[in-house]
Amino acid sequence: MPSLSESAAPSSASGLPSPSESGFHHGHATRGLRHPEWRARRRAHVARRVAHHDLLVTDLMCFLLRTGFRLAEVAARSSGEIKYLTRANLTAVVKGVPYVDPSPEVLRSMSAGDYFLVTPPRSKTDEWGEIHCPFPCTLMYSDDPLNPARRLRDAELRAPCRGEARTTTPLFARPGGVLLTHSYMDPILSSVLTYTIGREDAAKYSWHSFRIGLACALRAAGCPPDVVQLIC
């Protein structure tokens, strides 16, 4: 899925008709845009992009707001190392039974009282997973549409992944499993915030703001500083 800043112009790779197929010719843009088939297919193509974009952003926002993970822990690294969250970092605990490779049937049976454990990935400050990895995040399941556990469950059902593939499949990705990058995600957050709170206030926030917000909320709730530091 192209980023918000990328062109929505038709191309054969996108599945839309080529300029010659659509009736589009240089100097005759208006006539090309009036072509009924091209317009219908373009609307459908854009709708798919927007739907996936909305889904990804909402999933990620709900997740980061409750876990304090950094964007670096869900995005690709230039080194190519797997230091981002994968499906293998996710364990479903359903009716008291942990599933590291949950089947669709198990996932569909999740209800109140069930939860996901999310184990932190290796990082620059925890190269071998000895500091943070023993302390997974717990995400309780509910039917709330914005509940992060429910959204993870729904994402698993939309794109099932079983067995060894879970160790390399990113937990959050673009269509086709393409890894997220800072250059892809930063403009998306900026666009969402600019639309909702205006450009001036949007400039004050980044993906790291989710981590900061969780740390502040924990401290305000009386959580000891050392525990806040461990979580965030």
C-alpha positions, 0 to 999 in steps of 0.5 A: 500500500503506497504511503499517503504522499505517494501518487494514486495515478494508475499503473499496470502494477496496481491492477488499474488499466494503462493510459491507453486502456483507460482512454487517458492520453497526455493533453486529454486528462479530462476525457481520460478521467471521464472513462467509466471503467477507469473511474470505477476501478480507480475508486475501488483501488483507492478504497482498498488502500484507504481501508488497509491504511485505516486498519493498520494505523488503528491497530498500531495506535491501539497497540502502542497506547497499551504496550509502550513499544517503540516504533523501532520495535515494529519497523524494519532495520537497515541491518536486516536483523529481526529486532521487530515484533513477529507473530512468534512474540504473540501467545494467546492464552485461551481458557487458561491454556497458552497457544504459541501457534494458535489455530483460527478455531482457537482465536475465534473462541476468545472471549472476556478473560482470555488474553495475549502475551506479547514478548518484547523483541531483542533491541539495541539495549537488550541484545540477547533478550535477557532484560525485557524479554522475560516480562511480556505485556498482557493484553486482556481481550474484550469485545470493544472494537478498539481493544488491542487484543481483539484487534490482534486476534482479528489481524491473525484471522485476516492473515493466518500464519502458522508454524515456523513462518511465525518467527519471521512474519512481522506482527504489523506489516503492509500488504504482502507482509512488507515491513514497516519503515519509519519513512513510511509510518511518520508521514501517516501519523503526521497526516492523521494528527494534522487532520484531527488536531491541526498542523501546529499541534500535530508537529508536537507529536511522534510515534514515541509520544505513545510511549511517553503517554503510557509512562506518564499515565503509569506514573500518575497512577502511582506506579514506581519509577523503576517499574515505569522504566521497565515497562516503557 
